[in-house]
Amino acid sequence: MKIIFSNLLVIIILVLFSCTNSNVKISTEDNFKIVELPDGSTAYLNNNSSIKYNKYFDERIIEQKGEVFFEVTKGTAPFIVKTEVGEIQVLGTKFNVKSSNKELDVEVEEGIIELKINKFIKEIKKGQKAFFKRNQNSIQISNAELKHKKWLNSLDKELKELGKTILKDSKKIRKDVKKELKKFKKKLN
């Protein structure tokens, strides 16, 4: 009886823990991932990157490591990306964030973001790049280089190739199914 009770207690604790842990974490290793967020925004994760957010996404806050390109849909709550170095608040935009524990690199492809690092707050606009290194005392602003487009193009090519492969495979499967259906019909007659 004690064993059954202790097993039941463990199961109840695990169920309660899984219900309270409402965070979603998505990571990449040597691959890319496209993640549609609950608000309709999209996150494109480069190699060795991760995002973490509340599955209900009512506050639209994402913790990010590595390199992620965001396409943000407008919403009632601000869209906030937290990195180890600073925080980005979005005012409706497309932007790339590359972060590590020592530096933060943000490029705005479309729209405007607000970058907060320690006491520094800067507005970064379309075509601009912001760079911050922990040992510096300022956010450097320059023209965006849009280097993220290179890996996004690689992702696009991979998706197109995958689409071609799926189409080719589905045509073969359809042909095989028709062939088997004909055999089946002959057996019925």
C-alpha positions as CSV (number, residue, x, y, z in Angstrom):
1,M,0.0,0.0,0.0
2,K,2.8,2.4,0.8
3,I,4.5,1.7,-2.5
4,I,1.2,2.4,-4.4
5,F,0.7,5.6,-2.4
6,S,4.3,6.8,-3.0
7,N,4.0,6.0,-6.7
8,L,0.7,7.9,-6.9
9,L,2.3,10.9,-5.1
10,V,5.2,10.9,-7.6
11,I,2.7,10.9,-10.5
12,I,0.7,13.7,-9.0
13,I,3.8,15.8,-8.5
14,L,4.9,15.2,-12.1
15,V,1.5,16.2,-13.5
16,L,1.4,19.3,-11.4
17,F,5.0,20.2,-12.5
18,S,4.1,19.7,-16.2
19,C,1.0,21.9,-15.8
20,T,2.9,24.7,-14.2
21,N,5.9,24.6,-16.6
22,S,4.3,26.4,-19.5
23,N,7.5,27.4,-21.2
24,V,8.4,26.4,-24.7
25,K,12.0,26.1,-25.7
26,I,13.2,25.5,-29.2
27,S,16.8,25.0,-30.1
28,T,18.9,24.2,-33.2
29,E,22.3,22.5,-33.6
30,D,23.6,22.3,-37.1
31,N,20.3,23.1,-38.6
32,F,17.8,25.9,-39.2
33,K,14.3,26.1,-37.8
34,I,11.2,28.2,-38.6
35,V,8.9,28.7,-35.7
36,E,5.5,30.2,-35.9
37,L,4.8,31.9,-32.6
38,P,1.3,32.0,-31.0
39,D,0.7,35.6,-32.1
40,G,1.4,34.8,-35.8
41,S,4.9,36.2,-35.7
42,T,7.7,34.1,-37.1
43,A,11.2,33.3,-35.7
44,Y,13.9,31.9,-38.1
45,L,16.5,30.2,-35.9
46,N,20.1,30.0,-37.4
47,N,22.4,27.2,-36.4
48,N,23.2,26.8,-32.7
49,S,20.4,29.2,-31.6
50,S,17.5,29.0,-29.2
51,I,14.3,30.8,-28.2
52,K,12.2,30.3,-25.1
53,Y,8.7,31.8,-24.4
54,N,5.6,31.2,-22.4
55,K,3.3,28.9,-24.5
56,Y,0.3,31.2,-23.9
57,F,2.4,34.1,-25.2
58,D,0.1,36.7,-23.6
59,E,3.1,39.0,-22.8
60,R,4.9,38.4,-26.1
61,I,8.4,38.0,-24.4
62,I,11.1,35.8,-25.9
63,E,14.4,34.8,-24.4
64,Q,16.9,34.3,-27.2
65,K,20.5,33.0,-27.7
66,G,22.4,32.8,-30.9
67,E,21.1,34.3,-34.1
68,V,17.4,34.7,-34.9
69,F,15.6,36.7,-37.6
70,F,12.1,37.9,-36.5
71,E,9.1,38.9,-38.5
72,V,6.8,40.4,-36.0
73,T,3.0,40.9,-36.4
74,K,1.4,43.9,-34.8
75,G,-0.3,43.1,-31.5
76,T,-1.8,44.8,-28.4
77,A,1.2,43.9,-26.2
78,P,4.8,44.9,-27.1
79,F,7.0,42.2,-28.6
80,I,10.2,41.9,-26.4
81,V,13.3,39.9,-27.1
82,K,15.6,39.4,-24.1
83,T,19.2,38.4,-24.7
84,E,22.1,37.9,-22.2
85,V,23.3,41.4,-23.0
86,G,20.2,43.5,-23.5
87,E,16.5,43.8,-24.5
88,I,14.8,44.7,-27.7
89,Q,11.3,46.1,-27.8
90,V,9.6,45.9,-31.2
91,L,7.4,48.5,-32.7
92,G,6.3,46.3,-35.6
93,T,9.2,45.1,-37.8
94,K,11.5,42.6,-39.3
95,F,14.9,42.4,-37.7
96,N,17.9,40.1,-37.0
97,V,19.4,39.5,-33.5
98,K,22.8,37.9,-33.0
99,S,23.7,37.6,-29.4
100,S,26.3,36.0,-27.1
101,N,27.0,36.6,-23.5
102,K,29.6,39.3,-24.5
103,E,27.9,41.2,-27.4
104,L,24.7,42.0,-29.2
105,D,24.3,42.8,-32.9
106,V,20.9,43.9,-34.1
107,E,20.0,44.8,-37.7
108,V,16.6,46.2,-38.7
109,E,15.3,45.2,-42.2
110,E,11.9,46.9,-41.8
111,G,10.3,49.1,-39.2
112,I,11.8,50.3,-35.9
113,I,13.0,48.7,-32.7
114,E,14.0,50.1,-29.3
115,L,17.2,48.6,-27.9
116,K,17.8,48.7,-24.1
117,I,21.2,47.8,-22.6
118,N,21.8,48.8,-19.0
119,K,21.2,52.6,-19.0
120,F,21.4,53.0,-22.7
121,I,18.2,53.2,-24.8
122,K,18.4,53.6,-28.6
123,E,15.8,53.6,-31.4
124,I,17.1,51.6,-34.4
125,K,15.4,52.2,-37.8
126,K,15.1,50.4,-41.1
127,G,18.6,49.9,-42.7
128,Q,20.5,50.5,-39.4
129,K,22.6,48.2,-37.3
130,A,23.3,48.5,-33.6
131,F,26.3,46.8,-32.0
132,F,27.1,46.6,-28.3
133,K,30.1,44.9,-26.7
134,R,30.2,44.4,-22.9
135,N,33.5,46.2,-22.5
136,Q,32.3,49.3,-24.3
137,N,30.2,52.1,-22.8
138,S,27.9,52.8,-25.8
139,I,25.8,51.3,-28.5
140,Q,27.4,51.8,-31.9
141,I,25.0,52.6,-34.8
142,S,25.9,52.0,-38.4
143,N,24.4,51.0,-41.7
144,A,22.9,47.4,-41.7
145,E,24.9,44.8,-43.7
146,L,22.0,42.3,-43.7
147,K,24.4,39.3,-43.5
148,H,21.5,37.3,-42.1
149,K,20.1,37.2,-45.6
150,K,22.8,34.7,-46.6
151,W,21.7,32.0,-44.1
152,L,18.0,32.8,-44.7
153,N,18.6,32.2,-48.5
154,S,20.2,28.9,-47.6
155,L,17.1,28.0,-45.6
156,D,14.9,29.1,-48.5
157,K,16.9,26.8,-50.9
158,E,16.7,23.9,-48.5
159,L,12.9,24.4,-48.3
160,K,12.5,24.5,-52.0
161,E,14.6,21.3,-52.5
162,L,12.5,19.6,-49.8
163,G,9.3,20.7,-51.6
164,K,10.6,19.3,-54.9
165,T,11.5,16.0,-53.2
166,I,8.1,15.8,-51.5
167,L,6.3,16.5,-54.8
168,K,8.4,13.9,-56.6
169,D,7.7,11.3,-53.9
170,S,4.0,12.1,-53.8
171,K,3.7,11.6,-57.6
172,K,5.5,8.2,-57.3
173,I,3.2,7.2,-54.4
174,R,0.1,8.3,-56.3
175,K,1.2,6.3,-59.3
176,D,1.9,3.2,-57.1
177,V,-1.5,3.6,-55.4
178,K,-3.3,3.7,-58.8
179,K,-1.4,0.6,-59.9
180,E,-2.4,-1.3,-56.8
181,L,-5.9,-0.1,-57.1
182,K,-6.1,-1.5,-60.6
183,K,-4.8,-4.8,-59.3
184,F,-7.4,-4.8,-56.5
185,K,-10.2,-4.0,-59.0
186,K,-9.2,-6.9,-61.2
187,K,-9.3,-9.3,-58.2
188,L,-12.8,-8.1,-57.4
189,N,-14.0,-8.8,-60.9
